[in-house]
């Protein structure tokens, strides 16, 4: 029976299990630093499910594995009939986190 949880960080929600390595928007810290996620939206397994008010004290502990930059995203600004074309690239900074344990 594998326990799963749904956490919220960086305005996004992630479905996780213990031992998972997830990629989230940049979180300050160095490699090996401990991270605690307080916003747990769902936690459960095959027998027991907890949501909402039952999880106000629940936490998920993780560890920073690496600080990276995502693949480059290319965008284009274009104005028709005006000979205007501008190409823009962006690399988002991301953090890889290994989920260590759930604290109920």
Secondary structure, DSSP 4 states (H G I P E B T S, - for coil): ---EEEEEETTEEEEEETT-EEEEE-----TT-EEEE--EEEEE-SS-EEEGGGGTT-EEEEEEEEEEEPPPEEEEEEETTTTEEEEEEE--EEEEEEEEEEE-
